[in-house]
Amino acid sequence: MATLAEDRPRVGDRPAGTVRQRLGRDDLVMRGGLVLVAAWLGVAVVLPLWALLSKSVQDPDGRFVGLANFAAYAGTPALSSSIWNSVLVAAVSTVVCILLAFLFAYGLTRTCLPGKGLLKTVAQVPILAPSLLPAIALVYMFGNQGYAKNLLMGHSIYGPIGIVLGSVFWTFPHALIIITTALALSDARLYEAAAALRASRSRVFWTVTLPGARYGLISATFVVFTLVITDFGVPKVIGGQFNVLATDVYKQVVGQQNFQMGAVVGLVLLVPALLAFGVDRLVQRRQTALLSARAVPYTPKPDPLVDRVFLVVCALIAAAILVVLGTALFASLVTFWPYNLSFTLRNYDFDRMDGGGWESYRNSLTMASCTALFGTAVVFIGAWLVEKSRGFAQGRAVVHMLALLPLAVPGLVLGLGYIFFFNAPGNPLNFLYGSMAILVLCTIAHFYSVAHLTAVTALKQIDPEFETVSASLRVPFYRTFARVTLPVCLPAVLDIAMYLFVNAMTTVSAVVFLYAPSTTLAAIAVLNMDDAGDAAPAAAMAILIFATSAAVRLVYVLVTGRLLYRAQAWRRR
């Protein structure tokens, strides 16, 4: 037995030169991979933005005119007023959304109200629907023929009121996820100390609860503000004559073919998103750990009065979400609102409508599937190269910075940049314009940052020693990736794929300028049918998008549950 033990190869017996040679070859290949990822991000994000910037300082003949286009924009009252309008509706929507999300998250994390699982599920529903759905539903609720128009007391839903209500609906889940996470991390010892000092509930809330969640609240605030001010779907459907930056871009490019002014408005739209992103990153750097090694997890105690109050609040918010969704579903099934309310499926016969027909729905499935497949591969491999490459610190930092750039770029601005870059006659990539490939490329780029951060978080959990030991055993890096890294990070990989698929199904702003007659998408068909006056078929297509996202999500939960049970068996004792 001693002889066998001595003959067994050991890591320490491997010649140092061999290990260095293996590490050297692997590093060279991985550095080449980083260069390719950087080039991909350059083509998908940086060059389109540069093309947008270049177009904004040119005249229609391509001559450099400096800031003349910006001066013309500032001197047009109808255009410049849209800046104030955008900031106004974004600010109001953010305040309302954050307040409602905080109350809901507080009920889920700090009370013992019943039915938390059901309430949380309902609160996540809007994330599966395009932003066009709440806008269409609100028209049926509060429009000229709406069943609840009297609740507005004579005010019109077409304008800032409609934009705020629609924006709050579809941004609510985004705020809720962030704030719930912030409130879930609390040290029970702080509350025990407050109780020992006989502090009142209000004092505990203002001095313990709120400061502990402040970074989550700040992040949620900037996320919601950015989403609202850059959204195109809600103001396009229900904005009426109330101009905002997002609709101005669309009118300048599609309506007037004024690409230079469209580029100017796009850059103006980029400013608040960049500011929000910068402030959010600055705040996150100052964040400190909320739970120390000695912390005691906070567990809420039953309080009949508080539990009942928050049950009512959360139930009302959940009911409002279901009412909006139910209104869109009901509108898609009636013959002719509000005069003939008999049920029919004629509104789902999309081939009879202007907007793209069933082909647009099949295109969306194709685009979402390709986005999930290729996007997950590109994102995870790119994040793996950033985290696991040795040395080449500057290259890794550049790729990581480029990966975070799309987080601050609105989809409408990115799509506009794609027009100027890929549609340029001298661009060798011009053949992509008008194809399904450019829709997939733009969608992956648009949602790249969140997926990248998810992958990086998962990869940071793996000790770098795995790669070192593999190299010392002459195991190729790709085999370590396939047998160790990928199985360990499988939950994150599947989450990224699901995230990309759902967002590809529901996105409008990123692809509204890029589709061709043969590549019309379902969300674009909703927009086109609503423009043509086919509100009920538009609601039907929006419901179909929601149902597809929900069905895929359900299948994902059922299938991946079994898959992860087998692949993640090492996590169980």
BATI-275990 format. One line per field, with one value per residue (C-alpha): residue number from 1; chain; x, y, z. Coordinates in Angstrom, 2 decimals. Last residue first. Example, Ala and Ser with C-alpha at 12.3 -4.5 7.8 and 13.67 -1.06 7.14 Angstrom:
2
num <- c(2 1) .
chaine <- c(A A) .
east <- c(13.67 12.30) .
north <- c(-1.06 -4.50) .
up <- c(7.14 7.80) .
END
This chain:
573
num <- c(573 572 571 570 569 568 567 566 565 564 563 562 561 560 559 558 557 556 555 554 553 552 551 550 549 548 547 546 545 544 543 542 541 540 539 538 537 536 535 534 533 532 531 530 529 528 527 526 525 524 523 522 521 520 519 518 517 516 515 514 513 512 511 510 509 508 507 506 505 504 503 502 501 500 499 498 497 496 495 494 493 492 491 490 489 488 487 486 485 484 483 482 481 480 479 478 477 476 475 474 473 472 471 470 469 468 467 466 465 464 463 462 461 460 459 458 457 456 455 454 453 452 451 450 449 448 447 446 445 444 443 442 441 440 439 438 437 436 435 434 433 432 431 430 429 428 427 426 425 424 423 422 421 420 419 418 417 416 415 414 413 412 411 410 409 408 407 406 405 404 403 402 401 400 399 398 397 396 395 394 393 392 391 390 389 388 387 386 385 384 383 382 381 380 379 378 377 376 375 374 373 372 371 370 369 368 367 366 365 364 363 362 361 360 359 358 357 356 355 354 353 352 351 350 349 348 347 346 345 344 343 342 341 340 339 338 337 336 335 334 333 332 331 330 329 328 327 326 325 324 323 322 321 320 319 318 317 316 315 314 313 312 311 310 309 308 307 306 305 304 303 302 301 300 299 298 297 296 295 294 293 292 291 290 289 288 287 286 285 284 283 282 281 280 279 278 277 276 275 274 273 272 271 270 269 268 267 266 265 264 263 262 261 260 259 258 257 256 255 254 253 252 251 250 249 248 247 246 245 244 243 242 241 240 239 238 237 236 235 234 233 232 231 230 229 228 227 226 225 224 223 222 221 220 219 218 217 216 215 214 213 212 211 210 209 208 207 206 205 204 203 202 201 200 199 198 197 196 195 194 193 192 191 190 189 188 187 186 185 184 183 182 181 180 179 178 177 176 175 174 173 172 171 170 169 168 167 166 165 164 163 162 161 160 159 158 157 156 155 154 153 152 151 150 149 148 147 146 145 144 143 142 141 140 139 138 137 136 135 134 133 132 131 130 129 128 127 126 125 124 123 122 121 120 119 118 117 116 115 114 113 112 111 110 109 108 107 106 105 104 103 102 101 100 99 98 97 96 95 94 93 92 91 90 89 88 87 86 85 84 83 82 81 80 79 78 77 76 75 74 73 72 71 70 69 68 67 66 65 64 63 62 61 60 59 58 57 56 55 54 53 52 51 50 49 48 47 46 45 44 43 42 41 40 39 38 37 36 35 34 33 32 31 30 29 28 27 26 25 24 23 22 21 20 19 18 17 16 15 14 13 12 11 10 9 8 7 6 5 4 3 2 1) .
chaine <- c(A A A A A A A A A A A A A A A A A A A A A A A A A A A A A A A A A A A A A A A A A A A A A A A A A A A A A A A A A A A A A A A A A A A A A A A A A A A A A A A A A A A A A A A A A A A A A A A A A A A A A A A A A A A A A A A A A A A A A A A A A A A A A A A A A A A A A A A A A A A A A A A A A A A A A A A A A A A A A A A A A A A A A A A A A A A A A A A A A A A A A A A A A A A A A A A A A A A A A A A A A A A A A A A A A A A A A A A A A A A A A A A A A A A A A A A A A A A A A A A A A A A A A A A A A A A A A A A A A A A A A A A A A A A A A A A A A A A A A A A A A A A A A A A A A A A A A A A A A A A A A A A A A A A A A A A A A A A A A A A A A A A A A A A A A A A A A A A A A A A A A A A A A A A A A A A A A A A A A A A A A A A A A A A A A A A A A A A A A A A A A A A A A A A A A A A A A A A A A A A A A A A A A A A A A A A A A A A A A A A A A A A A A A A A A A A A A A A A A A A A A A A A A A A A A A A A A A A A A A A A A A A A A A A A A A A A A A A A A A A A A A A A A A A A A A A A A A A A A A A A A A A A A A A A A A A A A A A A A A A A A A A A A A A A A A A A A A A A A A A A A A A A A A A A A A A A A A A A A A A A A A A A A A A A A A A A A) .
east <- c(-25.65 -26.90 -24.84 -23.13 -26.52 -26.53 -26.76 -29.44 -31.73 -30.86 -32.33 -35.44 -36.19 -35.04 -37.96 -40.76 -39.53 -38.69 -42.04 -43.73 -41.60 -42.27 -45.99 -45.82 -43.84 -46.24 -49.30 -47.89 -47.12 -50.59 -52.14 -50.31 -51.52 -55.10 -54.85 -53.68 -56.55 -58.95 -57.36 -57.51 -57.32 -54.44 -52.00 -53.13 -52.51 -49.02 -48.02 -49.28 -47.53 -44.29 -44.67 -45.29 -42.28 -42.11 -39.24 -40.56 -41.76 -38.40 -37.59 -34.88 -36.49 -38.86 -36.20 -34.81 -38.01 -40.38 -39.20 -41.67 -40.53 -36.83 -37.21 -38.74 -36.06 -33.12 -34.17 -34.86 -31.44 -29.76 -31.61 -30.51 -26.87 -27.17 -28.55 -25.83 -22.93 -21.52 -22.18 -20.50 -17.39 -16.54 -16.91 -17.26 -14.92 -12.39 -12.49 -12.05 -9.00 -7.23 -6.25 -2.48 -2.75 -1.00 -3.45 -6.41 -4.95 -4.58 -8.07 -9.73 -7.54 -9.45 -12.18 -15.70 -18.18 -16.94 -18.34 -21.95 -21.65 -19.94 -22.78 -25.48 -23.48 -23.23 -26.97 -27.76 -25.32 -26.28 -29.94 -29.58 -26.64 -28.57 -31.58 -29.49 -27.79 -31.05 -32.75 -29.68 -29.79 -33.46 -32.55 -33.32 -29.70 -27.31 -26.03 -24.61 -21.88 -19.26 -20.20 -19.77 -23.49 -24.28 -27.35 -25.43 -24.15 -26.89 -29.75 -27.97 -27.58 -31.34 -31.74 -29.29 -31.11 -34.51 -33.09 -31.86 -28.09 -26.93 -27.03 -25.58 -22.21 -21.74 -20.24 -17.97 -16.58 -16.04 -14.28 -12.01 -11.19 -10.31 -8.00 -6.30 -5.78 -4.10 -3.04 -4.82 -8.19 -10.85 -13.16 -13.19 -13.01 -15.90 -17.97 -17.44 -18.23 -21.40 -22.60 -21.80 -23.39 -26.45 -26.94 -26.67 -29.40 -31.64 -31.45 -32.03 -35.12 -36.44 -35.94 -37.61 -40.53 -40.87 -40.82 -43.57 -45.67 -44.98 -46.00 -49.34 -50.28 -47.86 -49.64 -52.74 -55.36 -56.93 -53.81 -54.21 -57.23 -56.96 -59.58 -62.00 -61.93 -65.39 -67.28 -70.39 -69.77 -71.37 -71.62 -68.58 -66.37 -67.04 -66.82 -65.33 -62.34 -59.35 -61.09 -61.58 -57.87 -56.80 -59.25 -58.04 -54.43 -55.41 -57.72 -55.05 -52.52 -55.09 -55.95 -52.30 -52.07 -55.32 -54.18 -50.87 -52.60 -55.28 -52.73 -50.58 -53.35 -54.27 -50.67 -50.24 -53.39 -52.78 -49.08 -47.17 -43.40 -41.08 -37.83 -34.59 -31.46 -28.94 -25.65 -22.35 -20.67 -21.96 -25.12 -25.80 -22.44 -21.49 -22.63 -20.40 -19.53 -23.23 -23.96 -21.43 -22.82 -26.35 -25.17 -23.48 -26.45 -28.90 -26.67 -26.22 -29.99 -30.66 -28.19 -29.17 -32.50 -30.65 -28.47 -31.55 -33.11 -30.02 -29.97 -33.63 -32.80 -30.15 -32.39 -35.27 -37.32 -40.42 -42.66 -40.24 -37.12 -38.47 -41.68 -39.91 -37.33 -40.08 -41.97 -39.07 -38.43 -41.98 -44.87 -48.32 -50.61 -51.98 -49.66 -51.73 -50.26 -46.92 -46.47 -46.71 -44.56 -41.56 -39.87 -36.67 -37.99 -39.85 -37.04 -34.48 -36.69 -37.51 -33.85 -32.82 -35.41 -34.73 -31.05 -31.84 -34.34 -31.90 -29.22 -31.58 -32.77 -30.89 -31.48 -35.26 -35.54 -33.32 -33.73 -36.99 -38.77 -37.52 -38.71 -42.13 -42.45 -41.61 -38.31 -38.57 -34.76 -35.03 -37.22 -34.62 -31.89 -33.96 -34.56 -30.83 -30.13 -32.44 -29.91 -31.58 -31.12 -34.65 -35.42 -32.81 -33.83 -37.48 -36.48 -34.67 -37.32 -40.17 -38.64 -38.42 -41.87 -43.49 -41.98 -44.85 -47.74 -46.11 -45.44 -49.06 -50.41 -47.86 -48.37 -52.15 -52.08 -49.50 -51.61 -54.60 -56.38 -58.36 -59.61 -63.37 -63.43 -60.89 -63.12 -65.86 -63.81 -64.32 -66.03 -64.03 -65.69 -63.75 -60.81 -60.54 -60.74 -60.47 -57.73 -56.03 -55.92 -54.11 -51.49 -51.13 -50.38 -47.96 -45.30 -44.94 -46.02 -43.97 -42.65 -46.23 -46.87 -44.25 -46.71 -49.08 -46.36 -45.46 -49.10 -49.47 -46.32 -47.16 -50.59 -50.96 -49.51 -46.71 -45.02 -41.54 -40.55 -43.67 -45.52 -42.41 -42.01 -45.59 -45.26 -41.88 -43.22 -46.17 -43.94 -41.30 -43.93 -45.64 -42.37 -40.94 -44.07 -44.09 -40.41 -40.69 -43.84 -42.14 -38.73 -40.32 -42.57 -39.65 -37.63 -40.70 -40.78 -37.64 -39.43 -42.58 -40.57 -38.12 -35.07 -33.42 -33.66 -32.23 -29.35 -28.71 -28.68 -26.22 -23.84 -21.09 -22.20 -20.06 -21.29 -23.22 -25.67 -28.56 -26.43 -23.97 -23.35 -26.08 -25.05 -21.60 -23.04 -25.37 -22.52 -20.47 -23.36 -23.56 -19.76 -19.77 -22.63 -22.75 -19.55 -17.48 -19.13 -18.08 -14.56 -14.25 -15.52 -12.95 -10.13 -11.18 -11.09 -7.55 -6.64 -8.19 -6.14 -2.89 -3.68 -4.34 -1.06 0.88 -0.84 0.05 3.66 3.86 2.60 5.07 7.95 7.07 7.37 4.35 5.30 3.24 0.04 0.57 0.83 0.28 3.54 4.18 0.69 0.97 4.30 2.88 0.00) .
north <- c(16.75 18.75 21.20 18.38 17.38 20.57 18.91 16.43 18.78 21.52 19.50 18.56 22.17 23.30 21.55 22.72 26.28 26.77 25.33 27.91 30.74 29.64 29.66 33.12 34.58 33.06 34.26 37.80 37.89 36.52 39.16 41.87 40.31 40.33 43.92 44.98 42.95 44.95 48.33 48.00 51.75 51.53 52.96 50.29 47.62 48.99 49.12 45.62 44.41 45.91 43.79 40.72 41.33 42.36 40.58 40.26 43.87 45.00 45.65 48.02 51.25 49.74 47.22 48.66 50.49 47.54 44.76 42.14 38.91 39.82 40.67 37.28 35.37 37.33 36.84 33.14 32.58 34.55 32.54 29.31 30.39 31.52 28.12 26.34 28.14 25.02 22.91 25.50 26.03 22.40 20.00 22.36 25.12 22.64 20.95 24.30 25.04 21.92 19.53 19.22 18.32 21.58 23.44 21.86 22.76 26.39 26.56 25.13 27.34 30.36 29.58 29.71 32.13 34.98 33.12 33.47 37.22 37.62 35.75 37.94 41.09 40.03 39.31 42.75 44.39 42.60 43.59 46.09 44.28 41.00 42.83 44.67 41.48 39.53 42.30 42.59 38.86 38.89 40.95 44.56 45.66 42.71 43.21 46.60 44.85 45.94 49.56 51.87 52.27 53.20 51.24 49.39 52.52 55.13 52.69 50.89 54.21 54.63 51.20 52.10 55.37 53.65 50.91 53.45 53.36 53.34 49.56 49.18 50.46 47.73 45.21 47.91 48.57 44.85 44.48 47.45 46.19 42.74 44.27 46.46 43.56 41.34 39.07 35.77 35.33 33.82 36.74 38.64 35.46 33.94 37.11 36.93 33.21 33.83 36.76 35.27 31.90 33.41 35.79 33.04 30.87 33.47 35.88 33.06 31.94 35.50 36.21 32.99 33.41 37.03 36.06 33.52 36.29 38.59 35.82 35.61 38.93 41.79 44.99 45.54 42.99 40.00 37.86 38.58 36.35 36.78 39.57 37.13 34.97 36.08 36.87 39.04 42.56 44.38 48.12 48.80 47.51 45.44 41.64 40.97 38.66 41.03 43.59 40.97 40.08 43.72 44.37 41.29 42.53 45.94 44.39 41.86 44.61 46.63 43.54 43.03 46.64 46.28 42.97 44.52 47.39 45.19 42.63 45.50 46.75 43.26 42.41 45.71 45.12 41.42 41.78 38.58 38.88 39.49 37.51 39.46 37.42 37.72 39.42 38.14 37.74 41.17 41.87 45.26 45.43 48.92 50.96 53.84 52.30 51.69 55.41 56.25 53.54 54.94 58.49 57.43 55.41 58.20 60.71 58.40 57.83 61.55 62.33 59.61 61.23 64.37 62.16 60.62 64.04 65.14 61.91 62.39 65.94 64.61 61.79 64.02 61.37 63.31 60.61 57.73 59.58 62.81 61.28 58.34 60.53 62.86 59.87 59.04 62.67 63.35 65.14 65.27 65.32 61.86 60.01 56.80 54.56 56.24 57.39 53.77 52.09 54.43 54.16 56.18 58.49 55.64 53.08 55.66 56.91 53.34 52.29 55.54 55.14 51.42 52.13 54.85 52.65 49.75 52.06 53.44 50.09 50.13 53.87 53.26 50.43 51.72 55.47 56.34 53.02 52.64 56.20 55.47 52.29 54.03 53.41 51.57 51.36 47.59 47.59 49.61 47.20 44.24 46.00 46.52 42.94 41.64 42.61 43.27 42.05 41.29 45.01 45.55 42.46 43.50 46.99 45.68 43.16 45.61 48.36 46.11 44.64 48.14 49.32 47.95 49.33 52.62 53.46 52.88 55.07 57.84 57.83 57.87 60.84 62.68 62.58 60.70 59.61 62.84 64.58 64.92 63.38 60.63 58.07 58.83 57.05 53.68 51.68 53.44 54.78 58.07 56.36 55.40 51.59 50.64 53.21 51.96 48.44 49.69 51.50 48.52 46.23 48.53 48.07 44.49 41.80 39.31 41.91 42.90 39.54 39.91 41.45 38.52 36.06 38.10 38.18 34.42 33.64 36.09 34.57 35.51 38.69 38.08 41.45 42.79 41.09 40.80 43.77 45.94 44.92 45.98 49.29 49.93 49.05 51.43 54.32 53.56 53.46 56.70 58.65 57.20 57.89 61.51 61.99 60.26 62.20 65.51 64.71 63.69 66.76 69.07 67.58 67.59 71.36 71.51 69.98 72.10 75.21 74.83 76.95 74.23 71.82 74.36 75.03 71.27 70.98 73.87 72.30 71.57 71.74 68.97 68.10 64.85 66.21 66.22 68.35 66.85 67.23 64.80 62.20 61.86 61.22 58.54 56.91 56.90 55.23 52.60 52.09 51.57 49.10 46.05 46.66 47.57 44.86 42.29 43.72 43.53 39.94 39.09 40.73 38.81 35.55 36.32 36.86 33.48 31.76 33.35 32.65 28.98 28.64 30.31 28.36 25.10 26.23 27.44 24.10 22.24 24.42 23.82 20.07 18.28 16.57 19.04 18.06 14.41 11.37 8.02 6.03 6.79 5.72 2.54 1.73 2.33 0.00) .
up <- c(2.73 -0.21 -2.27 -4.19 -5.61 -7.67 -11.10 -10.04 -8.13 -10.63 -13.47 -11.49 -10.57 -14.01 -15.68 -13.38 -12.87 -16.55 -17.60 -15.37 -16.73 -20.28 -19.53 -17.89 -20.79 -23.29 -21.38 -21.18 -24.91 -25.65 -23.38 -25.33 -28.59 -27.34 -26.08 -29.54 -31.05 -28.81 -29.58 -33.37 -34.01 -36.51 -33.96 -31.48 -34.10 -34.80 -31.14 -30.41 -33.59 -32.26 -29.12 -31.29 -33.52 -37.18 -38.93 -42.51 -42.71 -41.25 -37.61 -36.45 -35.25 -32.64 -31.55 -28.31 -27.34 -27.56 -25.27 -24.00 -25.63 -25.47 -21.79 -21.06 -22.99 -21.58 -17.97 -18.50 -20.04 -17.25 -14.59 -16.28 -16.20 -12.56 -11.51 -13.57 -11.86 -10.18 -13.28 -15.58 -13.47 -12.71 -15.64 -18.63 -17.41 -16.11 -19.52 -21.24 -19.09 -20.30 -17.47 -17.18 -13.49 -12.54 -14.79 -13.04 -9.65 -10.67 -12.18 -9.06 -6.87 -8.17 -5.56 -7.03 -5.41 -7.60 -10.61 -9.39 -8.85 -12.23 -13.96 -12.39 -13.17 -16.81 -17.05 -15.62 -18.05 -21.28 -21.49 -24.35 -25.96 -26.15 -27.57 -30.18 -31.38 -31.55 -33.52 -35.77 -36.48 -37.44 -40.48 -41.43 -41.14 -40.92 -44.48 -43.41 -41.44 -44.00 -43.16 -46.14 -46.80 -43.15 -42.05 -39.33 -37.59 -37.96 -37.46 -34.59 -32.79 -32.85 -31.28 -28.52 -27.81 -27.63 -25.40 -22.88 -22.21 -18.58 -18.10 -21.60 -20.25 -17.62 -20.05 -21.52 -18.04 -17.42 -20.78 -20.04 -16.54 -17.90 -20.50 -17.90 -15.50 -18.10 -15.23 -14.88 -16.59 -14.32 -13.56 -16.86 -18.93 -16.96 -17.42 -21.19 -21.28 -19.28 -21.37 -24.77 -23.99 -22.32 -25.23 -27.83 -26.32 -24.64 -27.57 -30.05 -28.12 -27.79 -31.50 -32.59 -30.22 -31.29 -34.96 -34.32 -32.76 -35.70 -38.10 -36.33 -37.87 -38.45 -37.46 -39.51 -38.54 -40.31 -39.70 -36.01 -35.55 -31.79 -31.82 -33.44 -30.29 -29.16 -25.98 -26.01 -24.75 -27.68 -27.11 -24.92 -26.53 -29.64 -29.64 -26.23 -25.60 -25.82 -23.63 -20.92 -20.92 -20.80 -17.97 -16.10 -16.20 -14.87 -12.27 -11.24 -10.56 -8.60 -6.57 -5.66 -4.46 -2.49 -0.98 0.08 1.88 3.47 4.65 5.86 8.14 9.32 10.24 12.08 14.17 14.87 15.77 15.21 15.60 12.68 12.54 12.18 11.56 14.42 13.56 14.88 11.48 10.49 8.52 6.94 5.21 4.15 1.17 0.17 -3.19 -3.81 -3.54 -6.23 -8.54 -8.08 -8.72 -11.97 -13.21 -12.48 -14.26 -17.25 -17.55 -17.18 -20.02 -22.52 -23.33 -24.40 -26.60 -28.18 -28.66 -30.62 -32.65 -33.57 -34.61 -37.00 -38.20 -39.29 -41.10 -39.99 -38.53 -38.02 -36.84 -35.38 -34.08 -32.45 -30.75 -29.53 -28.13 -25.82 -24.85 -23.68 -25.41 -23.82 -26.86 -26.05 -23.69 -23.61 -26.28 -27.06 -23.45 -22.19 -24.84 -25.03 -21.67 -21.11 -18.38 -16.71 -16.61 -15.45 -12.61 -11.55 -11.39 -9.69 -6.95 -6.51 -5.94 -3.39 -1.58 -1.46 -0.11 2.51 3.85 7.17 7.56 7.20 9.70 12.51 13.20 11.40 12.01 15.58 16.36 14.85 16.84 20.09 21.83 25.13 25.53 25.77 22.65 20.75 21.86 20.70 17.38 16.87 17.93 15.18 12.51 9.18 5.62 4.35 4.08 1.35 -0.62 -0.46 -1.65 -4.73 -5.77 -5.11 -7.23 -10.30 -9.61 -9.55 -12.85 -14.99 -12.95 -11.90 -15.54 -16.56 -13.75 -14.40 -18.17 -17.78 -15.42 -17.56 -20.73 -22.06 -18.85 -19.00 -15.89 -15.28 -11.83 -12.60 -10.88 -13.42 -16.10 -14.42 -17.21 -19.89 -23.03 -23.10 -21.45 -17.76 -17.65 -21.32 -21.82 -18.66 -20.11 -23.23 -21.13 -18.79 -21.78 -23.64 -20.96 -22.17 -19.70 -17.67 -15.21 -14.45 -12.67 -9.92 -7.44 -7.98 -6.96 -3.87 -2.77 -3.24 -1.28 1.51 2.06 5.71 7.29 9.76 9.37 8.61 5.34 3.18 4.67 4.43 0.79 0.00 1.82 0.17 -3.28 -2.86 -1.77 -4.41 -7.18 -6.15 -5.82 -9.02 -11.06 -9.88 -10.76 -14.14 -15.04 -14.24 -15.74 -19.03 -19.16 -18.39 -21.23 -23.51 -23.20 -25.36 -28.33 -28.44 -27.54 -30.46 -29.62 -27.54 -30.47 -32.90 -30.52 -30.24 -34.03 -34.30 -31.79 -34.30 -37.93 -39.49 -42.99 -43.52 -46.09 -43.56 -41.20 -38.77 -35.02 -33.88 -36.47 -34.89 -31.44 -32.78 -34.71 -31.50 -29.70 -32.44 -32.20 -28.43 -27.98 -30.27 -32.25 -29.19 -27.13 -29.73 -29.88 -26.09 -26.18 -28.88 -26.90 -23.80 -25.77 -26.92 -23.29 -22.50 -25.21 -24.04 -20.40 -21.14 -23.00 -20.19 -17.44 -19.16 -19.64 -16.04 -14.79 -16.98 -15.81 -12.17 -12.62 -11.13 -7.83 -5.74 -7.48 -6.70 -8.91 -7.09 -7.01 -3.31 -2.31 -4.31 -2.70 0.75 0.00) .
END
